[in-house]
Amino acid sequence: MPEESPADRRPLEARPPPDMHATPSDLPARRDEDVTWWRPSWRDGARFVGYRWIFLAPALLLIAFFVGGLFFWPVRSMLLVLGIKLATFVGAVALSLAAYVFRRAAKARAEPFCIHCGYNLSGLPDNHRCPECGRPYSWRTIDEYRRDPQWFITRWEMRKQLPPTDQPFEAGPRTTRRRRHDGTA
């Protein structure tokens, strides 16, 4: 995995936008069509997370304490001392690990895959149809989806809010203004 540059550590609004290789509009589809997208499964996430599962050990230990607190009085008093703060912290670690895994799992796939069904497209030509789901694909759209699947899907859904391209519209009457003598409009 490439090293993160100092520019990547800046806040999101201070970063320059990434180079676009493809857009969701490169995929032919009707506006009213409901499109399914490939999302990493738990198996894909487990394959990607590797040694990072160790961060979930405190969450599993805390769950064991809560279950033990139901049956053993000394453990119950310890849970009152530790309280909800520890449970919140450990839960936050587990949720952020899950978010990290599923955000990065699509990038971790090295082979070309269908962005709709996840089928491995190795050995197939560019600008063709997926043999599994029948949807068209191109390497450019796959690379764009791999960079940030959630952003790609959001841009796809925003297409529905654009006006139709083949429908003319009325711009309104043209108003004429008096020209000023000082040279301003």
Secondary structure, 3 states (H helix, E strand, C coil): CCCCCHHHHCCHHHCCCCCCCCCHHHCCCCCCCCCCCCCCCHHHHHHHHHHHHHHHHHHHHHHHHHHHHHHCHHHHHHHHHHHHHHHHHHHHHHHHHHHHHHHHHHHHCCCCECCCCCCECCCCCCCEECCCCCCEECHHHHHHHHHCHHHHHHHHHHHHHCCCCCCCCCCCCCCCCCCCCCCCC
